[in-house]
Amino acid sequence: MATTHSRVAARFMLSPAVLLLLAWMIVPLSMTIYFSFLRYNLLNPAIDAWAGWSNYEYFLTDPAFFAALTNTLLLVGGVLLITIIGGTLLALLLDQPIWGQGIVRILVLAPFFVMPTVSALVWKNMFMNPVNGLFAHAAKALGLQPFDFLAHAPLFSIILIVAWQWLPFAALILLTALQSMDQEQMDASEMDGAGPFSRFFYLVLPHLSRAITVVVLIQTIFLLSIFAEILVTTNGGPGYASTNITYLVYAQSLLQFDVGGGSAGGIIAVILANIVAIFLMRMIGKNLEA
Amino acid sequence: MGSITLKQITKSFGATEVIQPLDLEISDGEFVVFVGPSGCGKSTLLRLIAGLEDVTSGMIEINGVDATQTPPAKRGLAMVFQSYALYPHMSVRKNIAFPLKMAKLPLQDRDAKVEAAAAVLNLTDYLDRRPGQLSGGQRQRVAIGRAIVREPDAFLFDEPLSNLDAALRVNMRLEISELHQTLKTTMIYVTHDQVEAMTMADKIVVLQAGRIEQVGSPLELYHKPANQFVAGFIGSPKMNFVTGAHAQKHGAETIGFRPEHIAISQSGGTFNGIVGVSEHLGSDTFLRVNVEGMDSITVRADGEVALRHGDSVSLTPAPDKIYRFDKSGNAL
């Protein structure tokens, strides 16, 4: 297999795929970088002068940028927290032999198959609406004032919606990890006098660490680019209360027609995502090594 | 203290009765081996004693006290598992200290006990490694270490040597026997290997299909098997069984004689046959002799026997070493 000859052949045969992937990434990236240095406004196509770093300067000094950065981190962190803790508890529950286990597992998984726009609209109109929503009805039935979630706690509401979508994913991955737990280890810990809580913290949680790492990494990738849920519920508002970086880039380039500024924002988002990735891999990447 | 009494213990999984009503007395300091073929319920019986499974009916007494409903950790027993069941993310030190930590022992006491156990088991150099970095034999010792720090009333071993290679198995067998000599604690040991049972046990319990076939010392079982199953199970190579006219001459349904109790001659013996396979081990030679009209007979001869495939021989079992069994397999 591993003769010099076959290795050369393998490289040669891989190259079309690699080149295609490279072009797929390099071309849009370099175009974005190019646009980010232009004064490029859709309302004024005549001007396409070189802008230097002014687009970056403008984007980074915009007060909306720091609001959006905070919101992005809160959104990612909040959803991760809810899905990991909730997912672990749900997985522990689903691992128990219960009646109708198959149906329950499918029901738990269902939210993951609902597309983001649809689930956000369902939450917005059927649950969180202050007049017709289920939460409003429940509040009224208890004699309380209905709470206008999306107006008064927009970011929290979006975190709730996104967490609801991602909870099944976390629960599923953690459930499979739980099922690979060695039964003899559990028996041994029982003989050693470990109660349910000690067993969870000393055995189950360390066993789950790898799965939790996978969940954190995968979810972070997707959560950094949450967009649809914001667009259909709050449009980033009120003010910038629920705008994240992705939404800000969209607003810059397609609501304010400033393609140059939007591109600069896009490049900044790429850099931020990489910083997050480096930190994550530093912090938890060692869990992935066997 | 470490006496265990089982009174009319049964265990069923659904409709299948895995352990039939069973009585057993294990006295303090004894080395008891449960032996039997796969699926005979020996591991289940051990788990019942450990408390990892609930008995369906009957009573378990430990040190004269009813422990049927006592949770596993409170029974004062320690168990060594077949897969060792070490905690993979903890160092050897933490693994051994885990039961002490769960018992909320102060840190200094814990360290002292772990060091002492490690010294007994030659693990001192490995205390800060993870189980994944140890060899099979070392992992086995860690598992034993985790059991001995608890200073239990009895040790339970569930096929602890079956994951080791043959040479290491012999070594660990000796180490466990030595440990028993030093600690003088009751040990219950489950195995399907009759050699392990014969070499280690004070008392062997032979099980089959959830029933005790016979209880006794290794030599008792060898010399006076209660039935055909025990006779066939204990001893290596297996005892030869002959039915039909030869057995009727001895007034039995079946007769049995061990391979080591057969005399070989050129002619004039009880059975005449042709050597099928001869296995030369140096110290012994095992001959499989094909005799007309019956199963082949295994003979254990001395290492210098020059018989080869195709040679014809005549076999005579020693008359005082013939075991007789009735129709239902019980010894006469």
Chai-1 contact restraints between the chains, C-beta under 6 A:
chainA,res_idxA,chainB,res_idxB,connection_type,confidence,min_distance_angstrom,max_distance_angstrom,comment,restraint_id
A,E184,B,F81,contact,1.0,0.0,6.0,A-B,restraint_1
A,E184,B,S83,contact,1.0,0.0,6.0,A-B,restraint_2
A,E184,B,A85,contact,1.0,0.0,6.0,A-B,restraint_3
A,Q185,B,A85,contact,1.0,0.0,6.0,A-B,restraint_4
A,D187,B,L52,contact,1.0,0.0,6.0,A-B,restraint_5
A,A188,B,F81,contact,1.0,0.0,6.0,A-B,restraint_6
A,A188,B,A85,contact,1.0,0.0,6.0,A-B,restraint_7
A,E190,B,P72,contact,1.0,0.0,6.0,A-B,restraint_8
A,M191,B,P72,contact,1.0,0.0,6.0,A-B,restraint_9
A,M191,B,M79,contact,1.0,0.0,6.0,A-B,restraint_10
A,D192,B,F98,contact,1.0,0.0,6.0,A-B,restraint_11
A,D192,B,P99,contact,1.0,0.0,6.0,A-B,restraint_12
A,D192,B,M102,contact,1.0,0.0,6.0,A-B,restraint_13
A,G193,B,A73,contact,1.0,0.0,6.0,A-B,restraint_14
A,G193,B,P99,contact,1.0,0.0,6.0,A-B,restraint_15
A,G193,B,M102,contact,1.0,0.0,6.0,A-B,restraint_16
A,G193,B,A103,contact,1.0,0.0,6.0,A-B,restraint_17
A,A194,B,M102,contact,1.0,0.0,6.0,A-B,restraint_18
A,P206,B,H89,contact,1.0,0.0,6.0,A-B,restraint_19
